Structure formats: C-alpha cells, structure tokens
C-alpha cells in the first residue's frame, strides 16, 4: 500500500514539475522577449518574471530533494549540505510566496477605488509599497535562516552525541521555535493576500452601487477588470490555503510522529501552488493569454503540416 502511494505521489509530482516549468518558463520567455523588443518592462511584468523564476528554482529543488534519496539511497548528507539545501529551499519558497503576495497588493492598489486618505497615499506610491513589502519580507527570511541554522546546530549536536534529557528538551524548544517562526512567515503573506482580496470585494460592491444610483449599466472597464482580478485572486487564495494547511499538518505533526503518507501528501500539495498558479496567471494576463493562444495555434498548424507530409 505504501509503495503504491509513493508511486502515485511521484507521478503527481512529476506532472506538477512539468506543468510548473512549462507555465513559469513561458511567463519568463514572453516577458523577456517583450522587454527586448520594446526596451521597457512594466512593473507587473517585473513581478511576474521574478515570481516565475523563483518558482522554477523551487520546483527543481523539490525534484532534487525528492529523487536524490532514490538515486543515492546510501548517501549521507554532510552538515554543510543540509544547511545549503534547507536555506536554498527556504529562500525559493519564501520568494515564491511573497512575490505572489506583492502581485496581489499591486493589483489591489491599481484596480481598487477608495476615497480613504491612506489608500490614496499608497495608490500614488505603488512602486514604493512594493519595494517596502519586499524589504520587509527579507527581514522574515533572515529570521527564518537564523532560526534554521540554530535548529540545524541542535540536530547535528544531538546526532553526534548521546542525547540526554536536557539536550532533548532543548531540541524540542528549538523545533517549536523554528516551526512558529516558519508558520508566521507563511501566514503573513497569506493574510495580506486575503485582506487585499476582501478589500477588493468591498471596492467592487461600492462601485456597482454607485453605477446603479447613477442609472448606468453595471458593467464597465473598471468593473470587468476588478472581476477578472478577483477571479485570479480566488484561485490563488485556494491554492495558497492548500499549501498553508498542508504545511501545518506536515510540520506540526512531525513533532509527535513522522508519517510518510503525510510527508508525501504535503509535498504534492505544496508543489501544486507554484505549478497551478502559473496557469492561473497566464489566463488572467491579457498579453500572456494572447501569447499562449498564438503558441497553441502554431503547434496546431505544425501538427497539420506533419500529418500532411
């Protein structure tokens, strides 16, 4: 039963890896080609490109972490190797989550409409808000890496020496601290995305009410844009929630008992976000959507030509 589940989750991970690399690679290629062609790149394209690159790195790290024990079952990880793998994986996952959050904040400030003074102040300084959010996220990344290094030191020390009651208690304390910091670093971007989504709903509701009172139609360019962004954010939040819940189940249950099935499920669920979200972003972005249609049309024509010969 366990072997069958391992095969199933391995197939799921391979499919997610292929979809994620194709989707995120497509976003990077289209934006870079447009940048080279026009000699300029918009803010949203910069965020999308950085997000896609971080997810490509994350997907390859997941693949390596998944397959190295299979290819080299007797390999022992050195302390340096463990630190590098954990830190790199944490960094890629961190930027993947925070760039997605920054994208939500950017869309919210660009599309939403409030008369609040604070909102108008932030709306006029979108680039500064994005930069500041990224800098704040780096603080959380630094804290995570510091706690991770302490956690690794404790684990290595327990492994090299016979663990006493005091060292075991210290290891548990460090483990709980690491999980708390890691949980908060994941919860904060999720909470920010959720808040921007709720505020966008309020903005759309107020906009529709104003249009009804002014006896205009209930559908204009702003309404259409808000609805499209809301659809994108709903899909993003659903994927985000799956990742966050799987992270909680996997990491916090490991304090009591390491369950292989939970680890397999969590890895597949967490990989679904960088893979599936790339498809959502392509469908939501007009330029990427048109480029994907052009690629599909070109592939269809090539297939017909091959069949004709």
C-alpha positions in Angstrom: 0.0 0.0 0.0 2.8 2.4 0.9 4.7 1.6 -2.3 1.6 2.2 -4.4 1.0 5.6 -2.7 4.7 6.5 -3.2 4.3 5.8 -6.9 1.1 7.8 -7.2 2.5 10.8 -5.4 5.7 10.5 -7.5 3.6 10.6 -10.7 1.7 13.6 -9.3 5.0 15.4 -8.5 6.4 14.7 -12.0 3.2 16.1 -13.6 3.3 19.2 -11.4 7.0 19.6 -12.2 6.4 19.6 -15.9 3.4 21.9 -15.8 5.1 24.3 -13.4 8.3 24.5 -15.6 6.3 25.0 -18.8 4.0 27.6 -17.3 6.6 29.6 -15.4 9.1 29.2 -18.2 6.5 30.5 -20.6 5.9 33.6 -18.4 9.7 34.3 -18.3 10.3 33.9 -22.0 7.3 36.0 -23.1 8.2 38.9 -20.7 11.9 38.9 -21.6 11.1 38.8 -25.3 8.7 41.7 -24.9 11.4 43.5 -22.9 14.0 43.0 -25.6 11.5 44.1 -28.3 10.2 47.3 -26.6 13.2 48.1 -24.5 11.0 48.5 -21.4 9.2 46.3 -18.9 6.2 47.2 -16.8 6.1 46.8 -13.0 3.6 43.9 -13.2 5.8 42.1 -15.7 8.8 42.6 -13.4 6.9 41.0 -10.6 5.6 38.2 -12.8 9.0 37.4 -14.1 10.6 37.4 -10.6 7.8 35.2 -9.3 8.2 32.7 -12.2 12.0 32.5 -11.8 11.7 31.8 -8.1 9.1 29.1 -8.8 11.3 27.4 -11.4 14.2 27.3 -8.8 11.7 25.9 -6.2 10.4 23.2 -8.5 13.9 22.0 -9.4 14.9 21.9 -5.7 11.8 19.9 -4.9 12.7 17.4 -7.6 16.3 17.1 -6.3 15.1 16.7 -2.8 12.7 14.0 -3.9 15.0 12.0 -6.2 18.4 12.2 -4.5 17.5 9.7 -1.8 16.1 7.4 -4.5 19.2 7.6 -6.8 21.7 7.5 -3.9 20.0 5.6 -1.1 23.1 5.2 0.9 24.3 8.8 0.7 24.9 10.7 3.9 24.2 14.4 4.0 27.0 16.5 5.5 26.2 19.4 7.8 27.1 21.9 5.1 25.0 20.1 2.5 22.0 20.1 4.9 22.4 23.8 5.6 22.7 24.7 1.9 19.8 22.6 0.8 17.5 23.9 3.6 18.5 27.5 3.2 18.1 27.5 -0.6 14.8 25.7 -0.4 13.5 28.1 2.2 14.7 31.1 0.1 13.0 29.9 -3.1 9.7 29.1 -1.2 9.9 32.4 0.6 10.2 34.5 -2.6 7.5 32.3 -4.4 5.0 33.2 -1.6 6.0 36.8 -1.2 6.1 37.7 -4.9 2.6 36.3 -5.2 1.5 38.5 -2.3 3.2 41.5 -3.8 1.4 40.8 -7.0 -2.0 40.8 -5.1 -1.1 44.1 -3.4 -0.1 45.6 -6.8 -3.4 44.6 -8.4 -5.3 45.8 -5.4 -3.7 49.3 -5.4 -4.1 49.6 -9.2 -7.7 48.4 -9.6 -9.5 49.2 -6.3 -11.0 52.6 -5.7 -11.4 54.1 -2.2 -11.6 57.7 -1.0 -9.6 56.9 2.1 -6.6 59.2 2.5 -4.2 56.3 3.4 -5.3 54.3 0.4 -4.9 57.3 -1.9 -1.4 57.9 -0.5 -0.4 54.3 -1.1 -2.0 54.2 -4.5 0.1 57.1 -5.6 3.2 55.3 -4.4 2.7 51.7 -5.7 6.3 51.1 -6.5 7.5 52.2 -3.1 4.9 50.0 -1.4 6.1 47.0 -3.5 9.7 47.7 -2.7 9.0 48.2 1.0 7.0 44.9 1.1 9.9 43.1 -0.4 12.3 44.6 2.1 10.1 43.6 5.0 9.9 40.1 3.6 13.7 39.9 3.6 13.6 40.5 7.4 11.4 37.4 7.8 13.7 35.5 5.5 16.7 36.5 7.6 15.0 35.4 10.9 14.0 32.1 9.3 17.5 31.4 8.2 18.9 32.3 11.6 16.5 30.0 13.4 17.1 27.3 10.8 20.8 27.4 11.5 20.2 27.1 15.2 17.8 24.3 14.6 20.4 22.5 12.4 23.1 23.0 15.1 20.9 21.4 17.7 20.1 18.4 15.5 23.7 17.9 14.5 24.8 18.1 18.1 22.2 15.6 19.2 23.2 13.3 16.4 26.9 13.4 17.2 26.4 12.9 21.0 24.2 10.8 23.1 21.1 12.8 23.7 20.4 13.5 27.4 17.1 14.7 28.8 18.3 18.4 28.8 19.5 18.2 25.2 16.3 16.5 24.1 14.3 19.3 25.8 16.4 21.9 24.2 15.9 20.3 20.8 12.2 20.3 21.3 12.2 24.0 22.3 14.3 24.9 19.2 12.0 22.8 17.0 8.9 24.6 18.3 10.6 28.0 17.8 11.6 27.1 14.3 8.0 26.0 13.4 6.5 29.1 15.0 8.7 31.4 13.0 8.2 29.4 9.8 4.5 29.4 10.3 4.3 33.1 10.9 6.4 33.8 7.8 3.9 31.8 5.7 0.8 33.1 7.5 1.7 36.8 7.0 1.7 36.8 3.2 -1.4 34.6 3.1 -3.1 37.1 5.5 -2.1 40.1 3.3 -3.4 38.4 0.2 -6.7 37.6 2.0 -7.0 41.2 3.2 -6.4 42.7 -0.3 -9.0 40.2 -1.7 -11.6 41.3 0.8 -10.9 45.0 0.3 -11.2 44.4 -3.5 -14.7 42.9 -3.0 -15.7 45.9 -1.0 -14.4 48.2 -3.7 -16.3 46.3 -6.4 -19.5 46.4 -4.3 -19.3 50.2 -3.8 -18.5 50.7 -7.4 -21.6 48.7 -8.5 -23.8 50.7 -6.1 -22.5 54.0 -7.5 -23.3 52.8 -11.0 -26.8 51.7 -10.1 -27.5 55.0 -8.4 -26.3 56.9 -11.5 -28.6 54.8 -13.7 -25.7 53.4 -15.7 -25.0 49.9 -16.8 -23.5 47.5 -14.3 -20.6 46.6 -16.5 -17.7 48.9 -17.5 -14.0 48.6 -17.9 -13.2 49.1 -14.2 -15.9 46.5 -13.2 -14.6 44.0 -15.7 -11.0 44.5 -14.5 -12.0 44.1 -10.9 -14.0 40.9 -11.6 -11.1 39.4 -13.6 -8.6 40.2 -10.8 -11.0 38.8 -8.2 -11.3 35.5 -10.1 -7.5 35.3 -10.2 -7.2 36.0 -6.5 -9.8 33.4 -5.6 -7.9 30.7 -7.4 -4.6 32.0 -5.9 -6.1 32.0 -2.4 -7.5 28.5 -2.8 -4.0 27.2 -3.8 -2.4 29.2 -1.1 -4.8 27.8 1.5 -4.0 24.2 0.4 -0.2 24.9 0.7 -0.6 26.6 4.1 -2.8 23.8 5.6 -0.5 21.1 4.2 2.5 22.9 5.7 0.8 23.0 9.1 -0.3 19.3 9.0 3.1 18.1 7.9 5.4 20.2 10.1 3.4 20.2 13.3 2.6 16.5 13.2 6.3 15.8 12.8 6.7 16.8 16.5 4.7 13.8 17.5 5.3 11.2 14.8 6.9 11.3 11.4 4.3 9.9 9.0 5.5 9.1 5.5 2.0 9.5 4.0 1.6 13.0 5.4 5.0 14.0 4.0 4.1 12.6 0.6 0.7 14.4 0.5 2.2 17.7 1.9 5.0 17.7 -0.8 2.4 17.2 -3.6 0.1 19.8 -2.2 2.9 22.4 -1.7 4.1 21.8 -5.3 0.6 22.5 -6.6 0.9 26.2 -5.8 3.9 27.1 -8.0 2.7 24.8 -10.7 -1.1 25.5 -10.9 -0.8 29.2 -10.1 1.3 29.8 -13.2 -1.6 28.6 -15.4 -3.9 31.0 -13.5 -1.6 33.9 -14.1 -1.3 33.2 -17.8 -5.1 33.0 -18.2 -5.6 36.3 -16.2 -3.0 38.3 -18.0 -4.0 39.6 -21.5 -0.5 39.6 -23.0 0.3 36.1 -21.7 -3.1 34.7 -22.7 -2.7 36.0 -26.3 0.8 34.6 -26.5 -0.4 31.2 -25.2 -3.2 31.2 -27.9 -0.6 32.0 -30.5 1.7 29.2 -29.4 -1.2 26.7 -29.4 -2.3 27.8 -32.8 1.3 27.5 -34.1 1.6 23.9 -32.6 -1.8 23.0 -34.3 -0.5 24.3 -37.7 2.7 22.3 -37.3 0.8 19.2 -36.4 -1.4 19.6 -39.6 1.7 20.1 -41.7 3.3 17.0 -40.3 0.2 15.0 -40.9 0.0 16.3 -44.5 3.5 15.1 -45.2 
